[in-house]
Amino acid sequence: MKFPLCADGELCDNDRRIFANRCAWPEGCACGGRRLAAVALSIFIVTIALIIWQPRGLPVGWTASGGALLALAAGVVNLGDVGDVAGIVWNATLALVAVMLISSVLEKAGFFEWAALHMARRARGDGLRMFLLIIVLGAAVSALFTNDGGILIMTPIVLAMVRALDFDARTVVPFVMATGFIADTTSLPLVISNLVNIISADFFGIGFAAYASRMIVPNLVSAAASLLVLYLYFRKSIPAGYDLSRLKHPKEAIRDPRMFRWAWAVLGIMLVSLFAGEALDIPVSALVGAAAVLLLAIARRSPVINTKQIVREAPWSIVVFSIGMYVVVYGLRNAGLTDLLSRFIEHAAGWGWYAATIAMGLLAAVLSSGMNNLPAVMIGALAVSGTETGGFIREALIYANVIGSDLGPKMTPIGSLATLLWLHVLSAKQVKIGWGDYVKAGVILTVPTLLATLSGLAAWLYALHELRWNAWLAIALIAAAFAAIALVRSVVKAAKLHRHKRGPAVSGR
């Protein structure tokens, strides 16, 4: 929506909220508009800086809350805005907490270590194959357990595994970097795959199945592009082979067989309920929360899982952080700063659907890498909602904002809280990655992957809107094609193995 410009001084002396709703900064209302914008921007910058650097271990929840209180005191936002923000983010934050509770239970039961060891066994001592399979596993974990869970759970497991194989420092880095990178680049397919996804889906009223129908295919493109760029970047550092005897058997990683079996059942029920829940208009957090409660109830009888500790160590602070941070972001919107982005987006949309998709994705990526992806996605969503776009192009803008906010953070260490925590975990385990080295690798790996994924999104939406493809039928055909390729490969491999076994006997005759 566009607002008419005001003459200098009109309305501004009386009501800042009227300015926010009636004026388009910076052309009009010079009296207080620019001052309000400067205050809102200053509060935002200070809050972000404190969140990134965390002086003396200052919790991010406290920092965001302080920024929100400062915004309230300065008149940038009011109590009504706090209520609006809480209405936007409550579902996302509670869903994230529930997913992290589920992932913690599964990790304690040995679920993820079993999966990693299984992949290493399937690689049959081939270093490159193991590298690719670990990336595939990281993508699957990220899709179901959020990018945060993918990074924080898989990194210690993969690191311990490659060290058990006696890989040197030069060959360890590709595996841990790939684990961190793939967790974000493949956190697109489901609403629960990333906090960014949940916030965007809630903001625009997108259901679980509707979201998946738009993002599964771009996620496949992102996964393929990620595999390619990771291989090209690290190919010289990947070991040719490894000794399988150094690894323990996957079954040895299962600490609680009963919980392991229940985990598969609960995850299956959760996925089915998430798709079915859209028709019943049940919030994602309620469905995932129910799965978390069920899994915790089962885990209470486990001899290896301390459920009280898991609940106590859950990321509850993210709830406070989300509300506080988005109140600060709302201040930017009230000051009219998001109107500037809306105009840029409308200008890009004037060049067509493809240009709009690329421009929105790059904008979201730049914002995410510079200020953290959680406030960036809300700024992008507010900017898109302020445009006069509709239909195909508006949908492209919404999903491009999500993709840019999911992939863009990998360009810098400050792009997401998950990356900062990931670097902290690596540092505690004596794996040092300098910020300069990270930015170099991050930009080189992210930019081509981002462009490929945005192009995939644009092509997919064009096929759905202009060519009238049925989304789920097309996805089913793609899945069938992958299954057919896998079947042919297994048949060919079995035939080669059979000929190899028969070879000596034939030559002996």
C-alpha positions as CSV (number, residue, x, y, z in Angstrom):
1,M,0.0,0.0,0.0
2,K,1.2,3.5,-0.9
3,F,0.6,6.4,1.4
4,P,0.1,10.1,0.2
5,L,2.9,12.5,1.0
6,C,2.4,15.2,3.6
7,A,3.4,18.7,3.5
8,D,6.2,19.8,5.9
9,G,4.9,19.9,9.4
10,E,1.5,18.5,8.7
11,L,0.4,16.0,11.4
12,C,3.9,15.3,12.6
13,D,3.8,17.5,15.6
14,N,0.7,15.8,16.9
15,D,1.1,12.2,16.3
16,R,4.0,10.1,15.2
17,R,1.8,7.2,14.5
18,I,-0.1,9.3,12.0
19,F,3.2,10.1,10.4
20,A,4.0,6.4,10.2
21,N,0.7,5.6,8.5
22,R,0.3,8.7,6.3
23,C,3.7,9.8,5.2
24,A,6.3,8.3,2.8
25,W,9.7,9.1,4.3
26,P,11.9,10.8,3.3
27,E,10.1,13.0,0.8
28,G,7.6,14.5,3.3
29,C,7.2,15.4,6.9
30,A,10.7,16.7,7.4
31,C,9.8,18.0,10.9
32,G,9.8,14.8,12.8
33,G,9.8,12.0,10.3
34,R,13.5,11.9,9.7
35,R,14.2,12.2,13.4
36,L,11.9,9.3,14.1
37,A,13.6,7.2,11.4
38,A,17.0,8.1,12.8
39,V,16.0,7.0,16.3
40,A,14.4,3.8,15.1
41,L,17.5,2.9,13.0
42,S,19.9,3.8,15.9
43,I,18.0,1.5,18.3
44,F,18.0,-1.3,15.7
45,I,21.8,-1.0,15.0
46,V,22.7,-0.9,18.8
47,T,20.4,-3.9,19.4
48,I,21.9,-6.0,16.6
49,A,25.5,-5.1,17.6
50,L,24.9,-6.3,21.2
51,I,23.2,-9.5,19.9
52,I,26.1,-10.3,17.7
53,W,28.9,-9.5,20.1
54,Q,27.2,-10.6,23.3
55,P,29.4,-8.6,25.8
56,R,30.2,-10.7,28.9
57,G,27.8,-13.4,27.7
58,L,24.8,-11.1,27.7
59,P,21.8,-13.3,26.7
60,V,20.2,-12.4,23.3
61,G,16.8,-12.5,24.9
62,W,17.8,-9.8,27.4
63,T,19.4,-7.7,24.6
64,A,16.3,-7.9,22.4
65,S,14.0,-7.1,25.3
66,G,16.2,-4.0,26.1
67,G,15.9,-2.8,22.5
68,A,12.1,-3.3,22.6
69,L,11.8,-1.3,25.8
70,L,14.1,1.4,24.4
71,A,11.9,1.6,21.3
72,L,8.8,1.9,23.5
73,A,10.4,4.7,25.6
74,A,11.4,6.6,22.4
75,G,7.9,6.4,21.0
76,V,9.0,4.4,18.0
77,V,6.5,1.7,18.8
78,N,3.6,1.4,21.2
79,L,2.0,-1.4,23.3
80,G,-0.4,-2.2,20.4
81,D,2.6,-3.0,18.2
82,V,3.9,-5.4,20.9
83,G,0.6,-7.2,20.7
84,D,0.8,-7.3,16.9
85,V,4.3,-8.7,17.0
86,A,3.4,-11.4,19.6
87,G,0.6,-12.4,17.3
88,I,3.0,-12.9,14.4
89,V,5.9,-14.7,16.1
90,W,4.3,-16.9,18.8
91,N,3.6,-19.8,16.5
92,A,7.1,-19.7,15.0
93,T,9.0,-19.5,18.3
94,L,7.0,-22.2,20.1
95,A,7.4,-24.5,17.0
96,L,11.2,-24.0,17.1
97,V,11.3,-24.8,20.8
98,A,9.3,-28.0,20.2
99,V,11.5,-29.1,17.3
100,M,14.6,-28.6,19.4
101,L,13.1,-30.6,22.2
102,I,12.4,-33.5,19.7
103,S,15.9,-33.3,18.3
104,S,17.5,-33.3,21.7
105,V,15.6,-36.5,22.7
106,L,16.6,-38.2,19.4
107,E,20.3,-37.1,19.8
108,K,20.4,-38.6,23.3
109,A,19.0,-41.8,22.0
110,G,21.7,-42.0,19.4
111,F,19.4,-41.4,16.4
112,F,21.7,-39.0,14.5
113,E,25.0,-40.7,15.3
114,W,23.4,-44.0,14.0
115,A,22.4,-42.2,10.8
116,A,25.9,-40.6,10.3
117,L,27.7,-44.0,10.8
118,H,25.2,-45.6,8.5
119,M,26.1,-43.1,5.8
120,A,29.8,-43.6,6.4
121,R,29.3,-47.4,6.0
122,R,27.4,-47.0,2.8
123,A,30.3,-45.0,1.4
124,R,32.4,-48.2,1.6
125,G,35.7,-46.4,2.3
126,D,35.4,-43.8,-0.5
127,G,36.2,-40.4,0.9
128,L,34.3,-38.4,-1.8
129,R,31.2,-40.6,-1.5
130,M,31.3,-40.2,2.3
131,F,31.5,-36.4,1.8
132,L,28.5,-36.4,-0.4
133,L,26.4,-38.7,1.8
134,I,27.1,-36.7,4.9
135,I,25.9,-33.6,3.0
136,V,22.7,-35.5,2.0
137,L,22.2,-36.5,5.7
138,G,22.7,-32.9,6.8
139,A,20.1,-31.8,4.3
140,A,17.6,-34.3,5.6
141,V,18.2,-33.4,9.3
142,S,17.9,-29.7,8.5
143,A,14.6,-30.2,6.7
144,L,13.0,-32.0,9.6
145,F,14.8,-30.5,12.6
146,T,15.5,-26.9,11.5
147,N,18.8,-25.5,10.4
148,D,19.8,-24.8,14.0
149,G,19.2,-28.5,14.9
150,G,21.1,-29.6,11.8
151,I,24.1,-27.5,12.6
152,L,24.3,-28.0,16.4
153,I,23.5,-31.8,16.3
154,M,25.4,-32.9,13.2
155,T,28.6,-30.9,13.6
156,P,29.9,-32.7,16.8
157,I,28.9,-36.1,15.4
158,V,30.6,-35.5,12.0
159,L,33.7,-34.0,13.7
160,A,34.0,-37.0,16.1
161,M,33.6,-39.4,13.1
162,V,36.3,-37.8,10.9
163,R,38.7,-37.6,13.9
164,A,38.1,-41.3,14.6
165,L,39.1,-41.9,11.0
166,D,42.4,-40.1,11.8
167,F,41.8,-37.3,9.2
168,D,44.3,-34.5,9.4
169,A,43.3,-30.9,10.1
170,R,43.2,-30.0,6.4
171,T,40.7,-32.8,5.6
172,V,38.5,-32.1,8.7
173,V,37.6,-28.6,7.6
174,P,35.7,-29.6,4.4
175,F,33.4,-31.9,6.4
176,V,32.5,-29.5,9.2
177,M,32.1,-26.6,6.7
178,A,29.9,-28.6,4.5
179,T,27.8,-29.6,7.5
180,G,27.3,-26.0,8.5
181,F,26.6,-24.8,5.0
182,I,24.2,-27.4,3.9
183,A,22.1,-27.0,7.1
184,D,21.1,-23.5,5.9
185,T,21.0,-24.0,2.2
186,T,18.6,-26.9,2.4
187,S,16.3,-25.5,5.2
188,L,13.7,-24.5,2.6
189,P,11.3,-27.4,2.0
190,L,9.0,-27.4,5.0
191,V,7.6,-24.7,7.3
192,I,9.4,-26.3,10.3
193,S,12.8,-26.4,8.5
194,N,13.7,-22.8,9.6
195,L,12.4,-20.2,12.0
196,V,12.4,-17.8,9.0
197,N,10.0,-20.1,7.1
198,I,7.5,-20.3,10.0
199,I,7.5,-16.5,10.5
200,S,6.9,-15.9,6.7
201,A,4.2,-18.5,6.5
202,D,2.4,-17.1,9.5
203,F,2.8,-13.5,8.3
204,F,1.3,-14.2,4.9
205,G,-1.2,-16.9,6.0
206,I,0.5,-19.8,4.1
207,G,-0.5,-23.3,5.1
208,F,2.0,-26.2,5.6
209,A,1.1,-28.1,2.4
210,A,0.8,-24.9,0.3
211,Y,4.3,-23.8,1.5
212,A,5.8,-27.3,0.8
213,S,4.3,-27.4,-2.7
214,R,6.2,-24.2,-3.6
215,M,9.5,-24.9,-1.9
216,I,10.3,-28.6,-2.2
217,V,11.5,-28.2,-5.8
218,P,13.6,-25.0,-5.1
219,N,15.1,-26.9,-2.2
220,L,16.2,-29.8,-4.5
221,V,17.8,-27.2,-6.8
222,S,19.6,-25.7,-3.7
223,A,20.7,-29.1,-2.6
224,A,22.1,-29.9,-6.0
225,A,23.8,-26.5,-6.3
226,S,25.2,-26.9,-2.8
227,L,26.7,-30.3,-3.6
228,L,28.3,-29.0,-6.7
229,V,29.9,-25.8,-5.2
230,L,31.0,-27.7,-2.0
231,Y,32.7,-30.4,-4.2
232,L,34.4,-27.8,-6.4
233,Y,35.6,-25.8,-3.5
234,F,36.8,-28.6,-1.3
235,R,37.7,-31.4,-3.8
236,K,41.4,-31.1,-3.3
237,S,41.0,-31.5,0.5
238,I,38.7,-34.5,0.5
239,P,40.6,-37.7,1.3
240,A,40.6,-40.4,-1.3
241,G,39.6,-43.2,1.1
242,Y,39.5,-44.2,4.8
243,D,39.6,-47.3,6.9
244,L,36.1,-48.5,7.8
245,S,37.5,-50.7,10.7
246,R,38.1,-47.5,12.6
247,L,34.4,-46.7,12.8
248,K,32.0,-48.5,15.2
249,H,29.0,-50.3,13.8
250,P,25.9,-48.1,13.5
251,K,24.0,-50.3,16.0
252,E,26.5,-49.5,18.7
253,A,25.5,-45.8,18.5
254,I,21.9,-46.6,19.5
255,R,21.8,-45.9,23.3
256,D,18.2,-46.8,23.7
257,P,16.6,-49.3,21.2
258,R,13.1,-48.7,22.5
259,M,13.4,-44.9,22.1
260,F,14.9,-45.4,18.6
261,R,11.9,-47.4,17.5
262,W,9.5,-44.9,19.0
263,A,11.3,-42.1,17.3
264,W,10.4,-43.3,13.8
265,A,6.8,-43.7,14.7
266,V,6.5,-40.3,16.3
267,L,8.3,-38.6,13.4
268,G,6.0,-40.3,10.9
269,I,2.9,-39.3,12.8
270,M,4.2,-35.7,13.1
271,L,4.8,-35.3,9.3
272,V,1.3,-36.8,8.5
273,S,-0.4,-34.5,11.0
274,L,1.5,-31.4,9.7
275,F,0.1,-31.9,6.2
276,A,-3.4,-32.9,7.5
277,G,-3.4,-30.0,10.0
278,E,-3.6,-27.4,7.3
279,A,-7.2,-28.5,6.3
280,L,-8.2,-28.2,10.0
281,D,-6.3,-24.9,10.5
282,I,-4.3,-26.2,13.4
283,P,-1.1,-24.2,14.2
284,V,2.2,-25.8,13.4
285,S,3.4,-25.2,16.9
286,A,0.4,-27.2,18.3
287,L,1.2,-30.2,16.1
288,V,5.0,-30.2,16.7
289,G,4.4,-29.5,20.3
290,A,2.2,-32.5,20.7
291,A,4.9,-34.7,19.1
292,A,7.4,-33.2,21.5
293,V,5.2,-33.9,24.5
294,L,4.6,-37.5,23.3
295,L,8.3,-38.1,22.8
296,L,9.2,-36.6,26.2
297,A,6.6,-38.8,27.9
298,I,8.0,-41.9,26.3
299,A,11.6,-40.8,27.1
300,R,10.8,-40.5,30.8
301,R,11.2,-44.3,31.0
302,S,14.5,-44.2,29.2
303,P,17.7,-45.0,31.3
304,V,19.9,-42.7,29.1
305,I,17.7,-39.6,28.7
306,N,17.2,-37.0,31.4
307,T,14.0,-35.3,30.2
308,K,14.1,-32.6,32.9
309,Q,17.5,-31.5,31.7
310,I,16.3,-31.5,28.1
311,V,13.4,-29.2,29.0
312,R,15.5,-27.0,31.2
313,E,18.1,-26.6,28.4
314,A,15.6,-25.9,25.6
315,P,16.0,-22.5,23.8
316,W,13.3,-20.8,25.8
317,S,15.2,-17.5,25.4
318,I,14.3,-17.5,21.7
319,V,10.7,-16.7,22.6
320,V,11.8,-13.5,24.4
321,F,14.3,-12.8,21.7
322,S,11.7,-13.1,18.9
323,I,9.2,-10.8,20.4
324,G,11.8,-8.2,21.5
325,M,13.7,-8.3,18.2
326,Y,10.6,-7.9,16.1
327,V,9.3,-5.1,18.2
328,V,12.6,-3.3,17.3
329,V,12.1,-4.1,13.6
330,Y,8.5,-2.9,13.8
331,G,9.9,0.4,14.8
332,L,11.7,0.6,11.4
333,R,8.4,0.0,9.8
334,N,6.6,2.7,11.8
335,A,9.3,5.2,10.9
336,G,8.7,4.5,7.2
337,L,12.0,2.9,6.5
338,T,10.4,-0.2,5.0
339,D,8.6,2.0,2.5
340,L,12.0,2.6,0.8
341,L,12.4,-1.1,0.4
342,S,8.8,-1.4,-0.9
343,R,9.6,1.1,-3.6
344,F,12.8,-0.7,-4.6
345,I,10.8,-4.0,-4.8
346,E,8.0,-2.5,-6.9
347,H,10.6,-1.0,-9.3
348,A,12.2,-4.5,-9.7
349,A,8.8,-6.0,-10.2
350,G,8.3,-3.7,-13.1
351,W,11.0,-5.6,-15.0
352,G,9.1,-8.9,-14.8
353,W,8.7,-12.0,-12.7
354,Y,12.3,-13.2,-13.0
355,A,13.9,-9.8,-12.2
356,A,11.6,-9.4,-9.2
357,T,12.5,-12.9,-7.9
358,I,16.3,-12.3,-8.2
359,A,16.2,-8.8,-6.8
360,M,14.1,-9.7,-3.8
361,G,16.3,-12.8,-3.0
362,L,19.5,-10.8,-3.3
363,L,18.0,-8.0,-1.1
364,A,17.0,-10.4,1.6
365,A,20.4,-12.1,1.4
366,V,22.3,-8.8,1.8
367,L,20.2,-7.8,4.7
368,S,20.5,-11.2,6.3
369,S,24.3,-11.3,6.0
370,G,24.7,-7.8,7.4
371,M,22.1,-7.8,10.3
372,N,21.1,-11.4,11.0
373,N,18.4,-13.3,9.1
374,L,15.6,-13.1,11.8
375,P,15.1,-9.3,11.7
376,A,15.9,-9.3,7.9
377,V,13.1,-11.7,7.0
378,M,10.5,-9.6,8.9
379,I,11.8,-6.4,7.2
380,G,11.5,-8.1,3.9
381,A,8.0,-9.4,4.7
382,L,6.9,-5.9,5.8
383,A,8.3,-4.4,2.6
384,V,6.6,-7.0,0.4
385,S,3.3,-6.4,2.2
386,G,3.7,-2.7,1.5
387,T,3.9,-3.1,-2.3
388,E,1.0,-3.0,-4.8
389,T,2.0,-6.3,-6.3
390,G,-0.3,-9.3,-6.6
391,G,-0.7,-12.8,-8.1
392,F,2.3,-14.6,-9.5
393,I,4.8,-11.8,-8.8
394,R,3.7,-11.3,-5.2
395,E,4.1,-15.0,-4.5
396,A,7.6,-14.9,-6.1
397,L,8.5,-12.0,-3.8
398,I,7.3,-13.8,-0.7
399,Y,9.3,-17.0,-1.4
400,A,12.3,-15.2,-2.7
401,N,12.5,-13.3,0.6
402,V,12.5,-16.7,2.4
403,I,15.2,-18.1,0.2
404,G,17.4,-15.0,0.6
405,S,16.9,-15.1,4.3
406,D,17.7,-18.8,4.5
407,L,20.8,-18.8,2.2
408,G,22.1,-15.3,2.6
409,P,23.3,-15.7,6.2
410,K,26.0,-18.1,5.2
411,M,28.0,-15.2,3.7
412,T,29.1,-13.9,7.1
413,P,29.4,-15.4,10.6
414,I,26.8,-12.9,11.9
415,G,24.2,-13.9,9.4
416,S,22.4,-16.2,11.8
417,L,22.5,-17.2,15.5
418,A,23.0,-20.8,14.4
419,T,26.2,-19.9,12.6
420,L,27.5,-18.0,15.6
421,L,26.7,-21.0,17.9
422,W,28.2,-23.3,15.3
423,L,31.5,-21.4,15.3
424,H,31.5,-21.5,19.1
425,V,31.0,-25.3,19.1
426,L,33.9,-25.7,16.7
427,S,36.1,-23.4,18.7
428,A,35.4,-25.5,21.9
429,K,36.5,-28.6,20.0
430,Q,39.8,-26.9,18.8
431,V,38.7,-26.3,15.2
432,K,39.4,-22.6,14.4
433,I,37.8,-20.9,11.4
434,G,38.8,-17.2,11.1
435,W,36.2,-14.7,10.1
436,G,38.2,-13.8,7.1
437,D,38.4,-17.4,5.9
438,Y,34.8,-17.9,6.7
439,V,33.6,-14.8,4.6
440,K,35.8,-15.8,1.7
441,A,34.4,-19.4,1.6
442,G,30.9,-18.2,2.5
443,V,30.6,-15.7,-0.4
444,I,32.1,-18.1,-2.9
445,L,29.8,-20.9,-1.9
446,T,26.6,-18.9,-1.3
447,V,26.3,-16.6,-4.3
448,P,26.1,-19.3,-7.0
449,T,23.8,-21.5,-4.8
450,L,21.5,-18.5,-4.1
451,L,21.2,-17.5,-7.8
452,A,20.6,-21.1,-8.8
453,T,17.9,-21.5,-6.2
454,L,16.2,-18.3,-7.0
455,S,16.2,-19.2,-10.7
456,G,14.7,-22.6,-9.7
457,L,12.0,-20.8,-7.7
458,A,11.2,-18.5,-10.6
459,A,11.0,-21.4,-13.1
460,W,8.9,-23.5,-10.7
461,L,6.3,-20.7,-10.0
462,Y,6.2,-20.0,-13.8
463,A,5.3,-23.6,-14.4
464,L,2.6,-23.6,-11.8
465,H,1.0,-20.3,-12.7
466,E,1.6,-19.9,-16.4
467,L,1.8,-23.5,-17.6
468,R,-0.9,-24.6,-15.1
469,W,1.1,-27.5,-13.7
470,N,-0.3,-29.4,-10.8
471,A,2.3,-28.9,-8.0
472,W,1.9,-32.3,-6.2
473,L,1.6,-34.3,-9.4
474,A,4.8,-32.7,-10.7
475,I,6.6,-33.4,-7.4
476,A,5.4,-37.0,-7.5
477,L,6.8,-37.4,-11.0
478,I,10.1,-35.9,-9.9
479,A,10.2,-38.3,-6.9
480,A,9.4,-41.2,-9.2
481,A,12.2,-40.2,-11.6
482,F,14.7,-40.1,-8.7
483,A,13.5,-43.5,-7.5
484,A,13.8,-45.0,-11.0
485,I,17.4,-43.7,-11.3
486,A,18.2,-45.2,-7.9
487,L,16.7,-48.5,-9.0
488,V,18.6,-48.6,-12.3
489,R,21.9,-47.8,-10.4
490,S,21.3,-50.6,-7.9
491,V,20.5,-53.1,-10.7
492,V,23.6,-52.1,-12.7
493,K,25.7,-52.3,-9.5
494,A,24.3,-55.8,-8.7
495,A,25.0,-57.0,-12.3
496,K,28.6,-55.8,-12.1
497,L,29.1,-57.5,-8.8
498,H,27.6,-60.7,-10.1
499,R,30.0,-60.6,-13.2
500,H,32.9,-59.9,-10.9
501,K,32.1,-62.9,-8.7
502,R,31.7,-65.2,-11.7
503,G,34.9,-64.0,-13.4
504,P,37.5,-66.2,-11.7
505,A,35.4,-69.3,-12.1
506,V,35.0,-68.7,-15.9
507,S,38.6,-68.1,-16.4
508,G,39.5,-71.2,-14.4
509,R,37.7,-73.4,-17.0
